Amino acid sequence: MRDDRKGDIRFDCEDVGCAVESDTSVFLQLFGKAGATLDECRLMLASADRHRWTLASAAAGSEICVKHQNGDIALLVLQTKSTALPDIAFLQLDMTIWRDAA
């Protein structure tokens, strides 16, 4: 995690495994068919409490629902991941945001 980058969702590879983390948002990875909807994310996030999501088991195409404390919900779709070596790790995501959707 770079000190010169700030924001709600951060990519961190300093620990044993790489992860996305946040101080104000919670994460939940979805399994099953692709194409999660706002209603699916809203339902699944109702009891979510993880502010750090380890990427070890996430593959290209994985979908992660995110809920910010202000009510915004986002769907992150993992496009590319290289987390084998922390010094050169990177992550590419597509993101859909539903404003004040909770």
ChimeraX attribute file (.defattr): number of C-alpha atoms within 10 A of each C-alpha:
attribute: neighborCount
match mode: 1-to-1
recipient: residues
	/A:1	15
	/A:2	10
	/A:3	5
	/A:4	5
	/A:5	8
	/A:6	9
	/A:7	8
	/A:8	10
	/A:9	17
	/A:10	16
	/A:11	20
	/A:12	21
	/A:13	22
	/A:14	12
	/A:15	9
	/A:16	9
	/A:17	15
	/A:18	24
	/A:19	20
	/A:20	17
	/A:21	19
	/A:22	18
	/A:23	14
	/A:24	13
	/A:25	22
	/A:26	23
	/A:27	25
	/A:28	21
	/A:29	18
	/A:30	17
	/A:31	10
	/A:32	8
	/A:33	8
	/A:34	11
	/A:35	12
	/A:36	17
	/A:37	12
	/A:38	18
	/A:39	11
	/A:40	12
	/A:41	23
	/A:42	19
	/A:43	11
	/A:44	16
	/A:45	20
	/A:46	10
	/A:47	10
	/A:48	15
	/A:49	12
	/A:50	15
	/A:51	17
	/A:52	20
	/A:53	20
	/A:54	16
	/A:55	20
	/A:56	13
	/A:57	6
	/A:58	15
	/A:59	13
	/A:60	12
	/A:61	15
	/A:62	19
	/A:63	26
	/A:64	21
	/A:65	26
	/A:66	27
	/A:67	27
	/A:68	20
	/A:69	13
	/A:70	12
	/A:71	14
	/A:72	16
	/A:73	24
	/A:74	23
	/A:75	25
	/A:76	21
	/A:77	22
	/A:78	19
	/A:79	14
	/A:80	14
	/A:81	16
	/A:82	12
	/A:83	18
	/A:84	13
	/A:85	11
	/A:86	16
	/A:87	9
	/A:88	9
	/A:89	14
	/A:90	16
	/A:91	15
	/A:92	13
	/A:93	16
	/A:94	12
	/A:95	14
	/A:96	14
	/A:97	15
	/A:98	13
	/A:99	12
	/A:100	12
	/A:101	16
	/A:102	18
